[in-house]
Amino acid sequence: MTLAIEDVKRIAHLGLIEIDQEQAERMQTELNDIFQMIEQIQAVDTTGIEPMPHPHDGAQRLREDVVRETDDRENNMKNAPEKSEGYFLVPQVIE
């Protein structure tokens, strides 16, 4: 599949993108190169090959979720400009 310059301009118009003739020609070349690569990939014979939902058989190496810092409200509130009962006070923004 190859795109004509009119196709590129139409796609740009649909996407509300302004492109000049030079940009349209460059984009046409790049898109046609991408389509050529897709055609090469589709030409590969994959009969008898099972699809892989995940390249590593779905095994993920996850670390254990461990709490490393404790809640230190007193230390966290040290630099608060205004506070009340352990909470930050902020200016009212909604009337």
Backbone torsions as a table, in degrees:
resi	resn	phi	psi	omega
1	MET	NA	129.8	176.4
2	THR	-125.1	147.4	178.9
3	LEU	-98.4	138.3	172.7
4	ALA	-86.8	164.1	-179.5
5	ILE	-60.8	-32.5	178.4
6	GLU	-66.2	-35.4	177.3
7	ASP	-63.2	-43.2	-180.0
8	VAL	-63.5	-44.0	179.8
9	LYS	-64.9	-37.3	179.1
10	ARG	-66.9	-42.3	178.1
11	ILE	-62.3	-42.7	178.3
12	ALA	-62.8	-40.9	178.8
13	HIS	-63.0	-43.8	179.1
14	LEU	-63.9	-32.6	178.8
15	GLY	-88.1	6.7	-178.4
16	LEU	54.8	43.5	179.6
17	ILE	-113.6	126.3	177.4
18	GLU	-90.1	121.1	176.4
19	ILE	-132.6	146.0	177.5
20	ASP	-91.1	-179.2	-175.2
21	GLN	-61.1	-43.0	-178.6
22	GLU	-63.9	-43.9	178.5
23	GLN	-65.3	-39.6	179.6
24	ALA	-63.1	-40.8	179.5
25	GLU	-66.9	-41.3	178.2
26	ARG	-64.9	-42.3	179.1
27	MET	-65.3	-37.4	177.7
28	GLN	-60.6	-45.3	179.5
29	THR	-62.3	-45.8	-177.7
30	GLU	-65.9	-43.0	180.0
31	LEU	-66.3	-40.3	178.2
32	ASN	-64.9	-35.7	174.8
33	ASP	-63.0	-41.9	178.8
34	ILE	-63.8	-45.1	178.8
35	PHE	-62.2	-36.0	178.4
36	GLN	-65.1	-41.4	177.5
37	MET	-64.3	-39.9	178.5
38	ILE	-62.9	-41.9	178.4
39	GLU	-63.0	-37.7	177.7
40	GLN	-65.3	-40.9	179.4
41	ILE	-66.0	-41.3	-179.5
42	GLN	-69.1	-21.7	-178.8
43	ALA	-77.0	-12.3	-178.8
44	VAL	-71.9	133.5	179.8
45	ASP	-77.7	115.8	-178.4
46	THR	-115.5	21.2	179.2
47	THR	-66.0	135.1	179.3
48	GLY	83.7	2.9	179.4
49	ILE	-104.2	124.2	-179.9
50	GLU	-73.6	139.1	175.5
51	PRO	-65.0	144.9	179.2
52	MET	-108.8	111.6	177.6
53	PRO	-69.1	-25.1	-179.3
54	HIS	-148.6	132.8	-175.3
55	PRO	-66.8	-15.7	-178.3
56	HIS	-114.1	30.7	179.9
57	ASP	56.9	25.5	175.1
58	GLY	77.6	1.1	179.5
59	ALA	-83.5	120.2	179.2
60	GLN	-113.5	137.3	177.4
61	ARG	-89.9	100.5	-179.5
62	LEU	-109.0	142.0	176.6
63	ARG	-81.6	156.7	178.2
64	GLU	-72.2	139.2	-179.3
65	ASP	-80.1	106.1	-176.1
66	VAL	-124.0	135.2	175.6
67	VAL	-74.3	124.6	-178.3
68	ARG	-107.5	-24.2	178.5
69	GLU	-123.5	142.0	179.3
70	THR	-91.4	164.2	178.4
71	ASP	-74.6	113.4	-178.6
72	ASP	-118.8	73.1	-175.5
73	ARG	-57.3	-41.2	-177.0
74	GLU	-61.2	-44.7	179.9
75	ASN	-69.6	-37.4	179.7
76	ASN	-67.4	-31.7	-176.7
77	MET	-85.6	-4.7	-175.4
78	LYS	-54.4	-43.7	-174.7
79	ASN	-97.5	8.2	-179.6
80	ALA	-69.2	128.7	179.5
81	PRO	-65.0	-38.3	177.7
82	GLU	-139.1	137.7	-179.3
83	LYS	-147.7	158.1	178.4
84	SER	-153.8	123.8	177.2
85	GLU	52.7	39.8	176.9
86	GLY	82.6	10.5	-180.0
87	TYR	-121.0	150.7	174.5
88	PHE	-73.0	137.9	172.6
89	LEU	-101.5	130.3	179.7
90	VAL	-124.8	157.3	177.8
91	PRO	-63.3	146.5	177.4
92	GLN	-70.5	130.9	-178.3
93	VAL	-112.0	-17.9	178.4
94	ILE	-115.8	128.2	-179.4
95	GLU	-90.8	NA	NA
